[in-house]
Amino acid sequence: MFKFAEADLPRRIWQLGIYDAHCHPTDNYKRLADALDTINISKLTIMATRLDDQVKVHEAAVEYPNRIVPSFGYHPWFTHLLYISPSPPENKYVHYRMVLFPEPPNDFVDLLPDPVSLASFIEILSKNLETHKHALVGEIGIDRSFRLPKSGKLISFEESEVDDGLGSSSDEQDDNSTDAKKLSPYRVNHNHQTEILLAQLRVAAKFRRPVSLHGVQAHGVLYQIFSSLWAGYSIPSRRQQRKQKEEQEFVKLDMEDAVDSAPPPFPERICLHSYSGPPDQIKLWTNRKVPATIYFSFSIVINSRYGEKFKQVLRAVPDDRLLVESDFHMAGKTMQSLLAAVVKFVCEVKGWEIEEGVRTLGENWKRFVYGSDDL
């Protein structure tokens, strides 16, 4: 059992720079403001998840630009609240019967708000990326496990977790657990989730921003989605590169056109947050032909429950693709302890001295967020 509440690191280690790659502290904004004066975490990568917290993330980034990197996106848990069609559905009953399964009865739909257009959200997302030049897109993805609460209430992450942050998540929903008994049988249609994910990926690609990706019981599906986006962009083998170089001797290249060419139709840096997939799938994501740089981030909140598998996954991740996160909903001592605990655990499994590990993780985070570790 991880005694995360007791975890800490010497001040000299914190001063090397420790970065939280994924967290949700805007669910308690006042606590965030107070905590930033006391916690030792260098920067927080703060995720938006739904319509009403995009502005909270924006405001936090404006107020604390040296401590916060914002990330804007629509989490798969809340995608049922968006409609994809150009015109609004006839009524909300028609919409929710299309996007939820099994088909919900009217009395459950009565608990849900009127849906909002995906197009209007994409406008908000684009505006936020224009405003914040280093903002990410996230938290986005696919969740094939999550069930809506029986109340139909649009819950925050703070409300959806138990106080210590280690309660049931969408990753593991035991039907006999207390949390599960509060859940309805209704899930968001996978095709609906996919369409909303793809729309956000297109925006990330347009602005050349990294993404923070949520995947639960969807690791193979996500890889297939990105493989289709990567088609035609695979990095050639060394032999193919030599052949291309020979051919280019007979072709005059317009280098200015090459520099000014349109960005690829996919984000070039991707983080699989709190990665819970199998170790062998890491090789697929990190294959040298993949035309994007894939990072894997880990948290005590999610990954510690996997025991030996967690260690196997960490060993399989290349050293330069590892990130750490708290995935916690409240800034403060607990968030810092969660981050310290995962840093210690990663260093132990990887066989790193703590200073070496912290420097490596910091450089990785900078490359993921900024595209360079020189910043």
C-alpha positions in Angstrom: 0.0 0.0 0.0 1.3 3.4 -0.9 1.5 5.7 2.1 1.3 8.8 -0.1 0.2 11.1 2.7 3.6 10.6 4.3 5.6 11.1 1.1 7.8 14.1 0.6 11.1 15.0 -0.9 13.9 17.3 0.4 13.6 20.9 -0.6 16.8 20.7 -2.7 15.1 18.0 -4.8 12.0 20.1 -5.3 14.2 23.0 -6.4 15.5 20.9 -9.3 12.0 21.2 -10.8 9.1 18.8 -10.4 6.2 19.1 -12.7 2.7 17.8 -12.4 1.7 16.6 -15.9 -2.0 16.2 -15.2 -4.3 17.5 -12.5 -7.7 19.1 -11.8 -7.4 21.7 -9.0 -9.8 24.2 -10.6 -12.7 22.2 -9.1 -11.7 24.0 -5.9 -10.4 27.4 -7.2 -10.0 29.1 -3.8 -7.9 26.2 -2.5 -5.7 26.5 -5.6 -5.0 30.2 -5.0 -4.0 29.5 -1.3 -2.0 26.3 -2.1 0.2 27.9 -4.8 1.9 29.9 -2.0 2.9 26.8 -0.1 3.4 23.8 -2.4 6.8 23.1 -3.9 5.5 21.8 -7.3 7.2 23.8 -10.0 4.3 23.9 -12.4 0.8 22.3 -12.6 -0.6 21.2 -16.0 -4.2 21.8 -15.3 -6.9 20.0 -17.2 -10.3 21.3 -18.3 -13.0 18.6 -18.6 -16.4 20.1 -19.4 -18.1 23.3 -20.6 -18.2 25.2 -17.3 -14.5 24.7 -16.2 -12.9 26.0 -19.4 -13.1 29.5 -18.0 -11.7 28.4 -14.7 -8.6 27.0 -16.3 -8.3 30.1 -18.4 -8.5 32.4 -15.3 -6.0 30.3 -13.3 -3.5 30.5 -16.2 -3.9 34.2 -16.5 -3.6 34.8 -12.8 -0.6 32.4 -12.2 1.3 32.2 -15.5 4.5 31.1 -13.9 3.0 28.2 -12.1 0.2 26.9 -14.4 0.1 25.5 -17.9 -3.5 25.3 -19.0 -5.1 22.5 -21.0 -8.5 22.9 -22.6 -10.7 20.0 -23.7 -13.9 17.9 -23.2 -13.5 14.8 -21.1 -15.3 11.6 -22.4 -17.3 11.4 -19.2 -19.2 14.5 -20.2 -19.5 14.0 -24.0 -23.2 13.0 -23.8 -23.8 16.7 -23.1 -22.7 17.7 -26.7 -24.6 17.2 -29.9 -22.6 16.7 -33.1 -25.2 17.6 -35.8 -25.1 21.0 -37.5 -28.6 21.8 -36.2 -30.0 21.1 -32.7 -31.8 17.8 -32.1 -35.6 17.9 -32.1 -35.5 17.7 -28.3 -33.2 16.3 -25.6 -35.0 13.0 -25.4 -34.1 12.3 -29.1 -30.5 13.3 -28.4 -29.9 11.2 -25.3 -31.5 8.2 -26.8 -29.0 8.5 -29.6 -25.9 9.0 -27.5 -26.5 6.8 -24.4 -26.9 3.1 -24.2 -28.9 1.2 -23.2 -31.7 3.6 -24.2 -32.6 5.7 -21.2 -36.2 6.2 -20.1 -37.8 9.7 -20.0 -37.5 10.0 -16.3 -33.7 9.7 -16.5 -33.5 12.1 -19.4 -35.5 14.6 -17.4 -32.6 14.8 -15.0 -30.2 15.8 -17.8 -29.7 19.3 -19.2 -30.3 20.3 -22.8 -27.3 19.4 -24.9 -24.9 22.0 -26.3 -23.4 22.0 -29.8 -20.0 20.5 -30.4 -19.3 23.4 -32.9 -19.8 26.0 -30.2 -17.4 24.2 -27.9 -14.8 23.9 -30.6 -15.0 27.7 -31.0 -14.3 28.1 -27.3 -11.4 25.6 -27.5 -9.9 27.4 -30.5 -10.2 30.8 -28.8 -8.4 29.5 -25.6 -5.6 28.1 -27.7 -5.2 31.4 -29.5 -5.0 33.2 -26.1 -2.6 30.8 -24.4 0.3 30.0 -26.7 1.6 27.1 -24.6 -1.8 25.6 -23.8 -2.5 21.9 -24.3 -5.6 20.1 -25.5 -7.0 17.9 -22.7 -8.4 16.0 -21.0 -9.8 14.2 -24.0 -10.2 10.6 -25.0 -12.4 7.5 -24.8 -13.8 5.8 -21.8 -15.7 2.5 -22.4 -16.3 1.8 -18.7 -17.8 5.0 -17.2 -21.5 5.0 -16.3 -23.5 8.1 -15.6 -24.6 8.8 -12.0 -28.2 7.9 -11.1 -28.8 11.5 -10.3 -27.9 12.6 -13.8 -26.0 15.4 -12.1 -23.0 17.0 -14.0 -20.5 16.1 -11.3 -17.1 17.7 -10.8 -14.0 15.6 -10.3 -13.9 16.7 -6.7 -17.4 15.3 -6.2 -16.7 12.1 -8.1 -13.7 11.0 -5.9 -13.6 10.1 -2.3 -11.6 12.5 0.0 -8.2 10.8 -0.3 -8.4 10.6 -4.1 -8.0 6.8 -4.1 -11.7 5.7 -4.5 -13.2 4.0 -7.4 -12.8 5.7 -10.8 -14.1 4.9 -14.2 -11.1 2.6 -14.6 -12.5 0.0 -12.2 -16.2 0.0 -11.3 -17.1 -2.8 -9.1 -20.8 -3.3 -9.3 -21.0 -4.2 -5.6 -19.0 -1.1 -4.4 -20.7 1.9 -2.7 -19.7 4.1 -5.6 -21.1 1.7 -8.2 -24.5 1.7 -6.5 -24.8 5.4 -7.2 -24.3 4.8 -10.9 -26.9 4.3 -13.6 -26.5 1.6 -16.3 -26.1 4.3 -18.9 -22.9 4.8 -20.9 -21.9 7.2 -23.6 -22.0 5.7 -27.1 -18.5 4.9 -28.3 -19.0 6.3 -31.7 -20.2 9.6 -30.2 -17.1 9.7 -28.0 -14.9 9.1 -31.0 -16.4 11.9 -33.1 -15.9 14.4 -30.3 -12.3 13.1 -29.7 -11.5 13.5 -33.4 -12.9 17.0 -33.5 -10.6 18.0 -30.7 -7.6 16.3 -32.2 -8.1 18.3 -35.4 -8.0 21.5 -33.4 -4.8 20.3 -31.6 -3.2 19.5 -34.9 -4.2 22.9 -36.4 -2.6 24.7 -33.5 0.3 22.2 -33.2 -0.5 21.6 -29.5 0.2 18.5 -27.4 -2.7 16.5 -26.0 -3.4 14.8 -22.7 -5.3 11.6 -23.5 -7.7 9.6 -21.3 -8.2 6.0 -22.2 -10.1 3.4 -20.2 -10.9 0.0 -21.6 -10.0 1.6 -24.9 -6.3 1.2 -25.4 -6.6 -0.8 -28.7 -9.3 1.6 -30.0 -7.2 4.7 -29.3 -4.2 3.1 -31.0 -6.4 2.3 -34.1 -7.7 5.9 -34.2 -4.2 7.4 -34.2 -2.9 4.8 -36.6 -5.5 6.0 -39.1 -4.5 9.6 -38.6 -0.8 8.7 -39.0 -1.4 6.9 -42.4 1.0 8.3 -45.0 3.1 10.0 -42.4 5.1 7.1 -41.0 8.8 7.8 -40.5 10.7 5.9 -43.1 13.3 3.3 -42.3 17.0 4.1 -42.6 17.2 2.3 -45.9 14.2 4.2 -47.2 15.8 7.5 -46.0 19.0 6.7 -47.9 16.9 5.9 -51.0 15.0 9.2 -50.6 18.3 11.1 -50.2 19.6 9.6 -53.5 16.4 10.5 -55.3 16.6 14.1 -53.9 19.9 14.6 -55.7 17.8 14.8 -58.9 15.0 16.9 -57.5 15.3 20.5 -56.5 13.5 21.0 -53.2 11.8 24.3 -52.4 12.8 24.5 -48.8 10.7 27.5 -48.0 7.6 25.6 -49.1 8.7 22.7 -46.9 9.0 24.9 -43.9 5.7 26.6 -44.5 3.8 23.4 -45.2 0.6 22.7 -43.4 0.9 20.8 -40.0 0.1 17.1 -40.1 -3.5 16.0 -39.3 -2.6 14.8 -35.8 -1.0 16.3 -32.7 2.7 15.7 -32.7 3.1 15.2 -29.0 0.7 12.9 -27.1 0.6 12.0 -23.4 -1.3 8.8 -22.4 -2.3 10.0 -18.9 -2.3 7.5 -16.0 -1.5 4.8 -18.6 -3.2 1.5 -17.6 -2.7 -0.5 -20.8 -0.5 -3.6 -21.1 3.3 -3.3 -21.2 3.6 -4.8 -24.7 1.4 -2.1 -26.2 4.0 0.5 -25.3 6.2 -0.8 -28.1 3.4 0.0 -30.6 3.2 3.6 -29.4 6.9 4.1 -29.4 7.8 2.3 -32.6 10.3 4.4 -34.5 7.9 4.7 -37.5 5.3 6.5 -35.4 5.3 10.1 -36.6 4.4 11.6 -33.2 6.2 11.6 -29.9 4.2 9.6 -27.3 4.6 10.1 -23.6 3.3 8.0 -20.7 2.3 9.7 -17.5 1.7 7.9 -14.2 -0.1 8.6 -10.9 -0.5 7.0 -7.5 -4.2 7.7 -7.7 -4.8 5.4 -10.7 -1.7 3.3 -11.3 -0.8 2.1 -7.8 -3.7 -0.3 -7.8 -2.0 -2.4 -10.5 0.8 -3.6 -8.3 3.4 -5.7 -10.2 1.8 -4.7 -13.6 2.6 -1.0 -12.7 6.3 -1.9 -12.3 6.3 -3.9 -15.6 4.8 -1.0 -17.5 7.3 1.5 -16.0 10.2 -0.7 -17.1 8.8 -0.9 -20.6 8.5 2.9 -21.0 11.6 4.5 -22.6 13.3 6.8 -20.1 12.8 9.9 -22.3 9.0 9.3 -22.5 8.1 9.1 -18.8 6.0 11.8 -17.0 4.5 12.0 -13.5 1.2 13.4 -12.4 -1.0 13.7 -9.3 -4.3 13.5 -11.2 -5.8 15.1 -8.1 -8.7 17.5 -7.8 -7.4 19.8 -5.1 -4.1 21.7 -4.8 -2.3 21.4 -1.5 -0.4 19.0 0.7 -2.1 15.8 -0.6 -1.4 16.8 -4.3 2.3 17.4 -3.4 2.5 14.1 -1.5 1.0 12.2 -4.4 3.5 13.7 -6.7 6.4 12.9 -4.4 5.2 9.3 -4.0 5.1 8.7 -7.7 8.5 10.3 -8.3 10.0 8.1 -5.6 8.4 5.0 -7.0 9.4 5.7 -10.6 13.0 6.3 -9.6 13.0 3.1 -7.5 11.7 1.0 -10.4 13.9 2.6 -13.0 17.0 2.3 -10.8 17.6 6.1 -10.9 19.1 8.2 -8.2 16.5 10.7 -7.1 18.4 13.7 -8.6 18.9 11.9 -11.9 15.2 10.9 -12.0 13.9 14.3 -11.2 16.0 15.9 -13.9 15.0 13.3 -16.4 11.3 13.7 -15.6 11.6 17.5 -15.8 13.3 17.5 -19.2 10.6 15.1 -20.4 7.8 17.4 -19.2 9.4 20.4 -20.9 9.7 18.5 -24.2 6.1 17.3 -24.0 4.7 20.7 -23.2 7.0 23.1 -25.1 8.6 20.8 -27.6 12.0 21.6 -26.1 13.7 21.0 -22.8 15.6 24.3 -23.1 12.7 26.4 -21.7 
